Amino acid sequence: MSNPNLLFELRQSGLLLITAFIWGCSFVAQSIGMESVGPYTFTASRMALGFVFLLPIVAMLRQRLAASQPDELTRRRSPEYRRNLILGGFLCGLCLFGGEALQQFGLVHDTEVGKAGFITALYIVFVPLIGLFLGQKSRLTLWLAVAIAVAGLWFLCLPPEGFSIALGDTYIFLCAIVFSLHILVISRFVTKVNGIELSMMQFFFGSIIAFTSMMLFEHPTMSGFMAALPSILWAGIMSNGIAYTLQIVGQRGMNETAASLILSLESVFSVLAGWVVLNEVLTPREGLGCVLMAVAVVLAQLPERKKRIDRS
């Protein structure tokens, strides 16, 4: 007989894996888009597009609830649900705006895509560290998986000659911390509200914050926006509308550290995509990094989870 808990975890891990794949294909689009528009303009555009993409989906799902689960629709119209949706959406949107904007600033200041991927993925370290301050403990095998993953990222993303720190790298480092907070905030609210609705609300609030910043600090032009439009469409629909929504849905019932390890595979997918699509050379060093990352993710999934899984 199949284990329903195992099947649930495999499904959630699969959603996070798809998220990592889409993110891994997004670094190049972000870098190209930044050649024509500023960081706030790019962030505001992709977030607004993510909101517009999800709005009809949420409306359609609520219509289906009215016919099939009227009690659930009544719950979603309650003041408590709306408070959690608004607060969760605002906090997620604030973190997502901060993470995306800082990442864009890092790319503006010529941080290489590979190095940006490595530093961004350091959220796999920050998530359990921040969790410790919040009273959350991670098992020893997860810490071991984190250490192996960091080593894998080092071989995968960084050149053999070593690592140097520049201004853009500092922005990316701060971006990794903010994305860690984003993962933890999602874990808090995803059991209280619907994941797709939470994702839509984070784009709603994030786009308002980003648009305000754009009007205060940048001077976007229509020609620049049109030049960056292909990159904005990819980032807005695929990275934001689809991938970030899959992240929220996939994190339900998952340990935050284990989830962050799966999401960090975006670095592996970015390298593999360059190898398959762009005929870039996959060096033995990068191959070793991919193997170590895979080992870390498998190790994080092996031990039994004592935490109750909520399917509500």
N, C-alpha and C positions, 0 to 999 in steps of 0.2 A: 504494500500500500504506500502511495506517495506521501511524503511529509509536507503538509501544507505550509509550515513555517519555512522550510527550505525552499519551496517553490516561490514563496513570497519574496524571500531574500534574493533569490536568483533574478526574479523580475525586477526588483528595485536596483540591483547591481547592473542589470542590463540597461536600464534607463540612464543610469549615471555613466555607463560606458559609451552610450550613444552621445551623451552630452559632451564627454571628453573628446570624442571624435570630431564633432562639429567645432568645438573650441580650437582644436588642433589645426583646423583648416582656416582659422579666422585671423591669426597673427599677421599673415601677409596682407590680407584685405585691409586690416587696420593701418598697417604701415603705409600702404599705397594711398589710402584715403587721407592720411595726414599730410600728403603733399599738396593738397588743394584747400583744406579747411582747417580751422583750429580745433584743439582738443574738446572745448565745450560744445562747439557746433556739431562735431561728429558724435559726441555723446548724446546731446539733445536729440539729434535726428534719429539715431538708432533706437533710443528709448521710446520716442514718440511712435516710431514705426512698430515697435514691439507691442505697444498699447493698442494701436489701431488693428494690428493683426489678431490680437486675442479678444478684442471687444465683441465681435460677432460670434466667436466660439463660445464665450461665456453666456451670451444671450441665448444661443441655441441650446446649450446644456441646461439652462434654467427653464426653458420651455419644456424640455423633456422631463425635468423633475416635476413640473406641474402636473404632467399626465401619469408618471410612473411612481413618484415618491413625494406626494404632497406634504407629508410630515417633515421631510428633509428640507423642502422649500420653505416651509414655515419657520424652521430653525434658522435658515440663512437670512430670513427677514427679521429676526429678533434683534433687539438693541445690543445684546451681548456679542452676538456674532458680528454685527456691523462694527462694534468698537474694536474687536480683535482684528477684523479685516483692515480697518483704517490704520490702526496703530502698527500692525505687522507690515502692511504695505508701505507705510511711511518709513519705518526703520529699515526695511529691506531696500527700499528705493534710495534712501540716504546712503546706505553702505554700498549699493551697486553704483550709484553716481560717483562716490568717492573712489571706488576701486577702478572703474572704467576711465575716469578722468585722469587719475594718477598714472595709469598705464599708458594713456595717450600722451601725457606729458613726457613720460620716459622715452617713448618712441620718437617724439619730436626732438629730443636731445640726443638722438643718434645711438640709443642703446640697441645693440644688435638683437635681431629677432630671437636667436638661440639663447642669448644671455637673458633677455626679457622673459622667455619661457621658463628658464631655470629659477630666476628670482621670484617670479609670480607663483610658481609651484611650491615655494617655501611655506605656503599656507598649511602644508601637511605637517609642518613643525609647529606653527603658531596655533593651530586649532587645539591640539591636546594641551599645549602650554597655557593658553587662555582658559581652557576648560579646567585646569588645575586651580586657577585663581577663583573659578566659579564653583569649586567644590566637586568637579567631575573628575573621576579617576579612570585612566585607561590601563588596560591589562598590559603585562610585560611584552607579550607577542606583538601588540600594536606598536609599542615603542621601537621594538626591533625592526618591524616592517618600515617604520618611518626612517630609521637610520639607513636601511638598505635602499630605500627609495631616494633619499638625498644623495647617496653615493651614485645611484643610477643616473640621476639628473645631472650630476657633475660630469660623468663620462659622456652623457648624451648631448648636453647643451653647450658645454664650454670647450674651447680649444685646448690642445695639450700644453701650450705655453703658459697657461695659468689664468688668473682672474684679477682684473683691475677694477677699481671703483671710480665711477664718474657721476656727474650730477644726475643724468638720466637714470642711472642704476638706483640712486636714492629714491627717486619717485616710484620706481617699480617695487622697491623694497617696502615702501609705505603702502603701495597698492596691495601687496601680499598680506599685510596685517589687516587691512580693511576687508579684503575678501574672506579672511578668517572669521571676522566678526559677522560677515554676511552669512556664512555657513551656519554659525551658531544661532543667529537670529532666526533663520529659516527653521532650524530644528525646534525652536521654541514655539513658533506659530503654526507650523504645518499640521499639527495635530488638532488645532483649534478651528481652522478654516479650510476651505477647499483650496488645493494647491494651485489650480489654474487661475482661480479668482485672486489668490494672493500674488501670483506672478503678474497678472494684469495691473493690480493696484501698485506694485512696486515700480512698474514702468510709468504709470500715471504720475506718481509723486516724483520719481527720479527725473522724468522729462521736464517737469515744472522747475525743479531745482537747476537742472542743466540749462534750460532755456533762459532762466533769469541770469545765470552766470555768463551765458553767451552774450546777452544784451549788454551786460555791464562791462565785460572785459574783452570782447572780440567784435570785429566788424565783418561779418560774413557777407559774401557776394553771391549772386545767383550763378555766375560763371564758375566760381569755386565749388559751389554746391553741386552743380551739374557734373563737373569733372569727377567729384567724389561719389556720385550717386551709385555706381555699381558696388563700391565698397560698403556704402551705407545700407544698400538693399540686403547685401549678404549679412552684415552685422546685425541689422534690425530684424530681419525675418528669421534667419537661420540661427545666429548666435543668441540673440535676445528672445524673440518670439517663441522659438522652438526649444533651443538648448537650455536656457535659464528656466523655462517652464518645466522641462524634463528633470532638471536638477531639483526643483522644489518637490515635484511629485515623487521622484526617486529617493529623496532623503527621508521620507516618512518611514519610521520604524528602523532606520539605519543608525548605527553608531557614527557620530560626527567624524571621528578620526578615520574610520574605515571608508566612509564616503569621500573624504578629502583625498585619500590615497587613490581611489578609482578615478576621481576627477583629474588628478595630477597626470594621468596618462595622456592628457592633451599634448604634452611635450613629446611623447612617443609618437603619437599620430601625426604631429606636425613634421617630424623627421621622416617618417615612413611615407607621408604624402609627397614630400619633396623627392623621395627616392623613386616612387612609383610613377607619379604624374610628370614631374619635371626632370626625370632622369638624373637627379643628383646622386653623387656617390655616397653610399652608406659605408662608413669606415668601420673597421673592427672595434674601435673605441665606442662608436655610437651603437654598434650591435650589442656590445657588452652592457651599455647603459639600458638598452631596451630589455635585455634579459633580466637585469637586476630590478627594473621597475615592475616587470611581470611577476617576478618572485615575491616582491614586497606586497603586491596586491593580493596574490594567492594566499600568502601568509596571513594577511589581515582578515581573510575570509574563513580560515580554517577553524579557529576555536569556536566553541558553542557560545551563543549569545544568551545571557541570562535576562536581558532586558525584554520586557513584554512588548510584543508587536501590536500596534494599534491599527486596525483596518477600517476603523469607522470613517 
